[in-house]
Amino acid sequence: MRRSLIDLFELPKDVILDLPRLTVLGREQLMIENHRGIAHFDAGCVVVGFRRGQMRIVGQDLRITSIDDEEILLNGSIDSIAFSPGRG
């Protein structure tokens, strides 16, 4: 029912459902919004938590350019982005 109301009133799904929002610029930069923190970080892999799971970013020379409560800016050579569901 919640999704039907969101569609009916054209509300932003990422805000209402607390979904992650990703902005990818080529293979060089990734902005992640609505995160729950970093679970793992090294130059080849970053794991970011979300309300309903995690996201794994794999690449080379990965570095966190900025991070705050709302967004993470990641730079480097990004090879893949994969989601895994969480509990709840």
MOPAC internal coordinates of N, CA, C and O (Angstrom, degrees):
PM7 1SCF
backbone

  N    0.0000 0     0.00 0     0.00 0    0    0    0
  C    1.4394 1     0.00 0     0.00 0    1    0    0
  C    1.5276 1   111.06 1     0.00 0    2    1    0
  O    1.2310 1   120.78 1   140.96 1    3    2    1
  N    1.3366 1   116.11 1   -39.04 1    3    2    1
  C    1.4588 1   120.21 1  -179.97 1    5    3    2
  C    1.5290 1   111.54 1   -59.38 1    6    5    3
  O    1.2310 1   120.79 1   135.95 1    7    6    5
  N    1.3420 1   116.09 1   -44.05 1    7    6    5
  C    1.4697 1   119.97 1   179.74 1    9    7    6
  C    1.5258 1   111.63 1   -65.43 1   10    9    7
  O    1.2310 1   120.16 1   144.87 1   11   10    9
  N    1.3232 1   117.30 1   -35.13 1   11   10    9
  C    1.4672 1   120.73 1   177.73 1   13   11   10
  C    1.5177 1   111.04 1   -63.94 1   14   13   11
  O    1.2310 1   120.42 1   137.88 1   15   14   13
  N    1.3232 1   116.80 1   -42.12 1   15   14   13
  C    1.4715 1   120.31 1   177.80 1   17   15   14
  C    1.5193 1   111.61 1   -66.28 1   18   17   15
  O    1.2310 1   120.81 1   141.45 1   19   18   17
  N    1.3311 1   116.06 1   -38.55 1   19   18   17
  C    1.4637 1   120.09 1   177.74 1   21   19   18
  C    1.5178 1   110.05 1   -61.29 1   22   21   19
  O    1.2310 1   120.49 1   134.26 1   23   22   21
  N    1.3377 1   116.66 1   -45.74 1   23   22   21
  C    1.4665 1   121.00 1   178.76 1   25   23   22
  C    1.5254 1   111.47 1   -65.45 1   26   25   23
  O    1.2310 1   120.42 1   136.64 1   27   26   25
  N    1.3273 1   116.80 1   -43.36 1   27   26   25
  C    1.4549 1   121.27 1  -178.46 1   29   27   26
  C    1.5243 1   112.04 1   -60.15 1   30   29   27
  O    1.2310 1   120.67 1   134.96 1   31   30   29
  N    1.3238 1   116.33 1   -45.04 1   31   30   29
  C    1.4622 1   120.48 1  -177.31 1   33   31   30
  C    1.5243 1   113.47 1   -95.44 1   34   33   31
  O    1.2310 1   120.46 1  -175.03 1   35   34   33
  N    1.3405 1   116.72 1     4.97 1   35   34   33
  C    1.4634 1   123.56 1   178.39 1   37   35   34
  C    1.5297 1   111.49 1    52.79 1   38   37   35
  O    1.2310 1   121.11 1  -131.66 1   39   38   37
  N    1.3324 1   115.49 1    48.34 1   39   38   37
  C    1.4590 1   122.03 1   178.39 1   41   39   38
  C    1.5216 1   109.58 1   -84.65 1   42   41   39
  O    1.2310 1   119.47 1   -27.67 1   43   42   41
  N    1.3400 1   118.62 1   152.33 1   43   42   41
  C    1.4718 1   120.57 1   179.93 1   45   43   42
  C    1.5285 1   111.24 1   -70.45 1   46   45   43
  O    1.2310 1   120.67 1   -65.10 1   47   46   45
  N    1.3379 1   116.33 1   114.90 1   47   46   45
  C    1.4627 1   121.87 1  -175.56 1   49   47   46
  C    1.5223 1   112.25 1   -61.48 1   50   49   47
  O    1.2310 1   119.97 1   140.52 1   51   50   49
  N    1.3348 1   117.66 1   -39.48 1   51   50   49
  C    1.4580 1   119.51 1  -177.07 1   53   51   50
  C    1.5227 1   111.84 1   -62.11 1   54   53   51
  O    1.2310 1   119.78 1   143.91 1   55   54   53
  N    1.3171 1   118.02 1   -36.09 1   55   54   53
  C    1.4589 1   121.62 1  -179.37 1   57   55   54
  C    1.5210 1   111.02 1   -77.72 1   58   57   55
  O    1.2310 1   120.19 1   131.01 1   59   58   57
  N    1.3141 1   117.25 1   -48.99 1   59   58   57
  C    1.4628 1   121.75 1  -175.73 1   61   59   58
  C    1.5287 1   111.77 1   -66.96 1   62   61   59
  O    1.2310 1   119.98 1   138.04 1   63   62   61
  N    1.3262 1   117.64 1   -41.96 1   63   62   61
  C    1.4708 1   121.69 1  -176.78 1   65   63   62
  C    1.5255 1   112.72 1   -95.68 1   66   65   63
  O    1.2310 1   119.89 1  -176.97 1   67   66   65
  N    1.3359 1   117.81 1     3.03 1   67   66   65
  C    1.4682 1   123.20 1  -179.37 1   69   67   66
  C    1.5302 1   110.89 1    56.70 1   70   69   67
  O    1.2310 1   120.81 1  -132.33 1   71   70   69
  N    1.3289 1   116.05 1    47.67 1   71   70   69
  C    1.4601 1   122.46 1   179.48 1   73   71   70
  C    1.5216 1   110.46 1   -92.94 1   74   73   71
  O    1.2310 1   119.94 1   -29.14 1   75   74   73
  N    1.3351 1   117.71 1   150.86 1   75   74   73
  C    1.4595 1   119.49 1   176.10 1   77   75   74
  C    1.5175 1   111.34 1   -69.31 1   78   77   75
  O    1.2310 1   121.05 1   -33.16 1   79   78   77
  N    1.3220 1   115.60 1   146.84 1   79   78   77
  C    1.4593 1   121.36 1   174.43 1   81   79   78
  C    1.5171 1   106.99 1  -121.25 1   82   81   79
  O    1.2310 1   120.92 1   -53.31 1   83   82   81
  N    1.3344 1   115.85 1   126.69 1   83   82   81
  C    1.4581 1   121.61 1  -178.66 1   85   83   82
  C    1.5183 1   109.57 1  -115.11 1   86   85   83
  O    1.2310 1   121.04 1   -42.81 1   87   86   85
  N    1.3178 1   115.62 1   137.19 1   87   86   85
  C    1.4549 1   121.76 1   171.12 1   89   87   86
  C    1.5192 1   106.34 1  -122.10 1   90   89   87
  O    1.2310 1   120.56 1   -64.68 1   91   90   89
  N    1.3320 1   116.54 1   115.32 1   91   90   89
  C    1.4540 1   122.24 1  -176.73 1   93   91   90
  C    1.5198 1   108.99 1  -109.93 1   94   93   91
  O    1.2310 1   120.85 1   -52.11 1   95   94   93
  N    1.3342 1   115.99 1   127.89 1   95   94   93
  C    1.4553 1   121.30 1   175.38 1   97   95   94
  C    1.5266 1   107.77 1  -110.84 1   98   97   95
  O    1.2310 1   121.46 1   -82.10 1   99   98   97
  N    1.3243 1   114.81 1    97.90 1   99   98   97
  C    1.4602 1   120.33 1  -176.71 1  101   99   98
  C    1.5150 1   110.71 1    58.86 1  102  101   99
  O    1.2310 1   120.93 1    42.20 1  103  102  101
  N    1.3256 1   115.83 1  -137.80 1  103  102  101
  C    1.4705 1   121.02 1   175.59 1  105  103  102
  C    1.5156 1   110.59 1  -107.08 1  106  105  103
  O    1.2310 1   120.33 1  -168.40 1  107  106  105
  N    1.3370 1   116.98 1    11.60 1  107  106  105
  C    1.4582 1   120.83 1  -170.29 1  109  107  106
  C    1.5205 1   114.98 1  -104.38 1  110  109  107
  O    1.2310 1   119.69 1   155.70 1  111  110  109
  N    1.3229 1   118.19 1   -24.30 1  111  110  109
  C    1.4588 1   119.57 1  -173.69 1  113  111  110
  C    1.5329 1   110.99 1  -147.17 1  114  113  111
  O    1.2310 1   121.26 1   -37.47 1  115  114  113
  N    1.3342 1   115.19 1   142.53 1  115  114  113
  C    1.4544 1   121.64 1   179.53 1  117  115  114
  C    1.5271 1   108.69 1  -138.64 1  118  117  115
  O    1.2310 1   120.60 1   -55.37 1  119  118  117
  N    1.3366 1   116.45 1   124.63 1  119  118  117
  C    1.4514 1   121.08 1   173.59 1  121  119  118
  C    1.5248 1   107.26 1  -107.01 1  122  121  119
  O    1.2310 1   120.86 1   -52.50 1  123  122  121
  N    1.3285 1   115.95 1   127.50 1  123  122  121
  C    1.4614 1   122.98 1  -176.28 1  125  123  122
  C    1.5201 1   107.82 1  -117.09 1  126  125  123
  O    1.2310 1   120.56 1   -57.99 1  127  126  125
  N    1.3319 1   116.54 1   122.01 1  127  126  125
  C    1.4623 1   121.15 1   177.94 1  129  127  126
  C    1.5268 1   109.32 1  -113.74 1  130  129  127
  O    1.2310 1   120.71 1   -21.51 1  131  130  129
  N    1.3217 1   116.25 1   158.49 1  131  130  129
  C    1.4687 1   123.88 1   179.24 1  133  131  130
  C    1.5295 1   111.98 1    64.34 1  134  133  131
  O    1.2310 1   120.15 1  -138.51 1  135  134  133
  N    1.3118 1   117.33 1    41.49 1  135  134  133
  C    1.4637 1   122.01 1  -179.54 1  137  135  134
  C    1.5327 1   111.12 1   -91.38 1  138  137  135
  O    1.2310 1   121.37 1   -11.41 1  139  138  137
  N    1.3289 1   114.98 1   168.59 1  139  138  137
  C    1.4787 1   122.38 1   176.93 1  141  139  138
  C    1.5246 1   111.16 1  -120.08 1  142  141  139
  O    1.2310 1   120.60 1  -157.94 1  143  142  141
  N    1.3200 1   116.46 1    22.06 1  143  142  141
  C    1.4548 1   120.38 1   176.89 1  145  143  142
  C    1.5165 1   113.42 1   107.99 1  146  145  143
  O    1.2310 1   121.52 1    -7.80 1  147  146  145
  N    1.3217 1   114.70 1   172.20 1  147  146  145
  C    1.4559 1   122.22 1  -178.46 1  149  147  146
  C    1.5247 1   108.93 1  -100.51 1  150  149  147
  O    1.2310 1   120.76 1   -55.79 1  151  150  149
  N    1.3323 1   116.15 1   124.21 1  151  150  149
  C    1.4589 1   121.90 1   179.92 1  153  151  150
  C    1.5286 1   111.41 1   -90.14 1  154  153  151
  O    1.2310 1   120.33 1   152.01 1  155  154  153
  N    1.3314 1   116.98 1   -27.99 1  155  154  153
  C    1.4695 1   121.99 1  -179.32 1  157  155  154
  C    1.5226 1   108.36 1  -154.24 1  158  157  155
  O    1.2310 1   121.08 1   -36.74 1  159  158  157
  N    1.3501 1   115.54 1   143.26 1  159  158  157
  C    1.4626 1   119.21 1   175.40 1  161  159  158
  C    1.5118 1   109.92 1  -149.20 1  162  161  159
  O    1.2310 1   121.11 1   -50.42 1  163  162  161
  N    1.3261 1   115.48 1   129.58 1  163  162  161
  C    1.4589 1   123.05 1   162.51 1  165  163  162
  C    1.5250 1   106.77 1  -152.40 1  166  165  163
  O    1.2310 1   119.78 1    -2.05 1  167  166  165
  N    1.3089 1   118.02 1   177.95 1  167  166  165
  C    1.4700 1   121.02 1  -173.60 1  169  167  166
  C    1.5243 1   113.50 1   -66.60 1  170  169  167
  O    1.2310 1   119.74 1   167.03 1  171  170  169
  N    1.3381 1   118.11 1   -12.97 1  171  170  169
  C    1.4556 1   121.20 1  -179.05 1  173  171  170
  C    1.5148 1   115.13 1  -110.94 1  174  173  171
  O    1.2310 1   120.22 1   167.97 1  175  174  173
  N    1.3443 1   117.18 1   -12.03 1  175  174  173
  C    1.4607 1   119.80 1  -176.09 1  177  175  174
  C    1.5263 1   110.85 1  -156.85 1  178  177  175
  O    1.2310 1   121.17 1   -44.60 1  179  178  177
  N    1.3203 1   115.37 1   135.40 1  179  178  177
  C    1.4631 1   121.63 1   175.09 1  181  179  178
  C    1.5249 1   107.17 1  -128.74 1  182  181  179
  O    1.2310 1   120.43 1   -48.03 1  183  182  181
  N    1.3359 1   116.77 1   131.97 1  183  182  181
  C    1.4571 1   121.84 1   176.30 1  185  183  182
  C    1.5190 1   107.31 1  -117.06 1  186  185  183
  O    1.2310 1   121.26 1   -56.76 1  187  186  185
  N    1.3429 1   115.19 1   123.24 1  187  186  185
  C    1.4649 1   122.09 1  -177.14 1  189  187  186
  C    1.5256 1   108.37 1  -115.70 1  190  189  187
  O    1.2310 1   120.54 1   -45.99 1  191  190  189
  N    1.3190 1   116.58 1   134.01 1  191  190  189
  C    1.4521 1   121.49 1   179.21 1  193  191  190
  C    1.5200 1   112.59 1   -88.44 1  194  193  191
  O    1.2310 1   121.22 1   -31.25 1  195  194  193
  N    1.3222 1   115.27 1   148.75 1  195  194  193
  C    1.4596 1   123.56 1   175.28 1  197  195  194
  C    1.5166 1   108.15 1  -132.88 1  198  197  195
  O    1.2310 1   120.37 1    -7.80 1  199  198  197
  N    1.2888 1   116.90 1   172.20 1  199  198  197
  C    1.4640 1   121.17 1  -179.53 1  201  199  198
  C    1.5236 1   111.47 1   -57.60 1  202  201  199
  O    1.2310 1   120.31 1   141.88 1  203  202  201
  N    1.3131 1   117.00 1   -38.12 1  203  202  201
  C    1.4642 1   121.14 1  -175.69 1  205  203  202
  C    1.5164 1   113.47 1  -119.09 1  206  205  203
  O    1.2310 1   119.73 1  -143.63 1  207  206  205
  N    1.3159 1   118.12 1    36.37 1  207  206  205
  C    1.4502 1   119.78 1   177.09 1  209  207  206
  C    1.5058 1   113.31 1   146.01 1  210  209  207
  O    1.2310 1   121.75 1    22.10 1  211  210  209
  N    1.3268 1   114.26 1  -157.90 1  211  210  209
  C    1.4537 1   121.71 1  -179.04 1  213  211  210
  C    1.5188 1   110.46 1  -137.49 1  214  213  211
  O    1.2310 1   121.74 1   -18.15 1  215  214  213
  N    1.3267 1   114.28 1   161.85 1  215  214  213
  C    1.4571 1   121.45 1   175.12 1  217  215  214
  C    1.5230 1   106.94 1  -127.66 1  218  217  215
  O    1.2310 1   120.69 1   -45.57 1  219  218  217
  N    1.3375 1   116.29 1   134.43 1  219  218  217
  C    1.4679 1   122.13 1   177.97 1  221  219  218
  C    1.5217 1   108.65 1  -112.23 1  222  221  219
  O    1.2310 1   120.79 1   -56.36 1  223  222  221
  N    1.3247 1   116.10 1   123.64 1  223  222  221
  C    1.4595 1   122.87 1   176.71 1  225  223  222
  C    1.5249 1   106.56 1  -108.69 1  226  225  223
  O    1.2310 1   120.62 1   -55.67 1  227  226  225
  N    1.3288 1   116.43 1   124.33 1  227  226  225
  C    1.4557 1   121.95 1  -179.98 1  229  227  226
  C    1.5187 1   108.10 1  -115.87 1  230  229  227
  O    1.2310 1   120.70 1   -40.92 1  231  230  229
  N    1.3266 1   116.27 1   139.08 1  231  230  229
  C    1.4559 1   120.49 1   179.52 1  233  231  230
  C    1.5179 1   111.15 1  -177.87 1  234  233  231
  O    1.2310 1   121.35 1    22.19 1  235  234  233
  N    1.3283 1   115.01 1  -157.81 1  235  234  233
  C    1.4617 1   121.64 1   177.79 1  237  235  234
  C    1.5258 1   109.32 1  -126.61 1  238  237  235
  O    1.2310 1   121.65 1   -33.72 1  239  238  237
  N    1.3255 1   114.44 1   146.28 1  239  238  237
  C    1.4730 1   121.78 1   177.69 1  241  239  238
  C    1.5297 1   111.97 1    53.56 1  242  241  239
  O    1.2310 1   120.18 1  -142.29 1  243  242  241
  N    1.3275 1   117.26 1    37.71 1  243  242  241
  C    1.4568 1   121.16 1   179.86 1  245  243  242
  C    1.5244 1   109.34 1   -71.17 1  246  245  243
  O    1.2310 1   120.76 1   -43.48 1  247  246  245
  N    1.3212 1   116.16 1   136.52 1  247  246  245
  C    1.4585 1   121.26 1   177.81 1  249  247  246
  C    1.5171 1   109.71 1  -146.10 1  250  249  247
  O    1.2310 1   121.45 1   -36.00 1  251  250  249
  N    1.2928 1   114.84 1   144.00 1  251  250  249
  C    1.4521 1   121.24 1   177.92 1  253  251  250
  C    1.5222 1   107.12 1   -88.21 1  254  253  251
  O    1.2310 1   121.11 1   -65.91 1  255  254  253
  N    1.3342 1   115.49 1   114.09 1  255  254  253
  C    1.4641 1   120.87 1  -178.70 1  257  255  254
  C    1.5118 1   110.93 1   -80.93 1  258  257  255
  O    1.2310 1   120.27 1   141.83 1  259  258  257
  N    1.3394 1   117.08 1   -38.17 1  259  258  257
  C    1.4614 1   121.00 1   175.51 1  261  259  258
  C    1.5251 1   109.12 1  -154.07 1  262  261  259
  O    1.2310 1   121.70 1   -26.38 1  263  262  261
  N    1.3311 1   114.34 1   153.62 1  263  262  261
  C    1.4551 1   120.53 1   178.63 1  265  263  262
  C    1.5246 1   108.39 1  -151.28 1  266  265  263
  O    1.2310 1   120.88 1   -42.01 1  267  266  265
  N    1.3214 1   115.92 1   137.99 1  267  266  265
  C    1.4551 1   121.84 1   171.44 1  269  267  266
  C    1.5177 1   108.53 1  -148.38 1  270  269  267
  O    1.2310 1   120.08 1     9.36 1  271  270  269
  N    1.3149 1   117.46 1  -170.64 1  271  270  269
  C    1.4655 1   120.89 1  -176.22 1  273  271  270
  C    1.5227 1   113.58 1   -62.93 1  274  273  271
  O    1.2310 1   120.08 1   155.99 1  275  274  273
  N    1.3283 1   117.46 1   -24.01 1  275  274  273
  C    1.4567 1   120.76 1  -173.77 1  277  275  274
  C    1.5264 1   114.63 1  -107.15 1  278  277  275
  O    1.2310 1   120.01 1   149.20 1  279  278  277
  N    1.3488 1   117.59 1   -30.80 1  279  278  277
  C    1.4611 1   117.80 1  -176.23 1  281  279  278
  C    1.5185 1   112.71 1  -147.16 1  282  281  279
  O    1.2310 1   122.32 1   -22.79 1  283  282  281
  N    1.3305 1   113.16 1   157.21 1  283  282  281
  C    1.4566 1   123.00 1   176.20 1  285  283  282
  C    1.5153 1   107.23 1  -125.72 1  286  285  283
  O    1.2310 1   120.10 1   -46.42 1  287  286  285
  N    1.3224 1   117.41 1   133.58 1  287  286  285
  C    1.4551 1   121.98 1   174.63 1  289  287  286
  C    1.5217 1   107.77 1  -111.23 1  290  289  287
  O    1.2310 1   121.07 1   -60.04 1  291  290  289
  N    1.3325 1   115.56 1   119.96 1  291  290  289
  C    1.4581 1   122.65 1  -175.61 1  293  291  290
  C    1.5222 1   108.84 1  -117.14 1  294  293  291
  O    1.2310 1   120.40 1   -47.69 1  295  294  293
  N    1.3322 1   116.85 1   132.31 1  295  294  293
  C    1.4642 1   122.32 1   177.40 1  297  295  294
  C    1.5149 1   109.87 1  -123.03 1  298  297  295
  O    1.2310 1   120.71 1   -21.70 1  299  298  297
  N    1.3206 1   116.24 1   158.30 1  299  298  297
  C    1.4548 1   123.29 1   179.41 1  301  299  298
  C    1.5190 1   109.03 1   140.33 1  302  301  299
  O    1.2310 1   120.85 1    16.89 1  303  302  301
  N    1.3125 1   115.97 1  -163.11 1  303  302  301
  C    1.4542 1   121.65 1   177.72 1  305  303  302
  C    1.5347 1   107.91 1  -101.57 1  306  305  303
  O    1.2310 1   120.56 1   -75.78 1  307  306  305
  N    1.3397 1   116.53 1   104.22 1  307  306  305
  C    1.4599 1   122.15 1  -174.29 1  309  307  306
  C    1.5260 1   109.86 1   -88.78 1  310  309  307
  O    1.2310 1   120.81 1   -56.04 1  311  310  309
  N    1.3408 1   116.06 1   123.96 1  311  310  309
  C    1.4567 1   121.32 1   178.89 1  313  311  310
  C    1.5218 1   112.43 1   -97.01 1  314  313  311
  O    1.2310 1   120.25 1   139.84 1  315  314  313
  N    1.3361 1   117.12 1   -40.16 1  315  314  313
  C    1.4588 1   119.33 1  -178.14 1  317  315  314
  C    1.5289 1   111.36 1  -154.61 1  318  317  315
  O    1.2310 1   122.06 1   -25.15 1  319  318  317
  N    1.3316 1   113.66 1   154.85 1  319  318  317
  C    1.4611 1   122.91 1   175.63 1  321  319  318
  C    1.5247 1   105.75 1  -131.97 1  322  321  319
  O    1.2310 1   120.52 1   -55.65 1  323  322  321
  N    1.3304 1   116.62 1   124.35 1  323  322  321
  C    1.4664 1   120.63 1  -178.14 1  325  323  322
  C    1.5235 1   109.96 1  -135.03 1  326  325  323
  O    1.2310 1   121.00 1   -36.32 1  327  326  325
  N    1.3239 1   115.70 1   143.68 1  327  326  325
  C    1.4616 1   122.23 1   179.28 1  329  327  326
  C    1.5243 1   109.89 1  -107.35 1  330  329  327
  O    1.2310 1   120.85 1   -34.95 1  331  330  329
  N    1.3139 1   115.98 1   145.05 1  331  330  329
  C    1.4622 1   121.16 1   170.89 1  333  331  330
  C    1.5258 1   107.41 1  -130.83 1  334  333  331
  O    1.2310 1   120.47 1   -44.22 1  335  334  333
  N    1.3314 1   116.72 1   135.78 1  335  334  333
  C    1.4651 1   119.79 1  -177.66 1  337  335  334
  C    1.5249 1   110.98 1   -70.86 1  338  337  335
  O    1.2310 1   121.82 1   -25.47 1  339  338  337
  N    1.3045 1   114.12 1   154.53 1  339  338  337
  C    1.4456 1   120.64 1   176.07 1  341  339  338
  C    1.5101 1   110.24 1  -112.19 1  342  341  339
  O    1.2310 1   121.37 1     8.64 1  343  342  341
  N    1.2902 1   114.99 1  -171.36 1  343  342  341
  C    1.4561 1   120.14 1   176.88 1  345  343  342
  C    1.5102 1   109.84 1   -83.36 1  346  345  343
  O    1.2310 1   120.87 1   -27.67 1  347  346  345
  N    1.3268 1   115.94 1   152.33 1  347  346  345
  C    1.4614 1   121.27 1   176.05 1  349  347  346
  C    1.4279 1   110.46 1    96.91 1  350  349  347
  O    1.2310 1   120.10 1   180.00 1  351  350  349

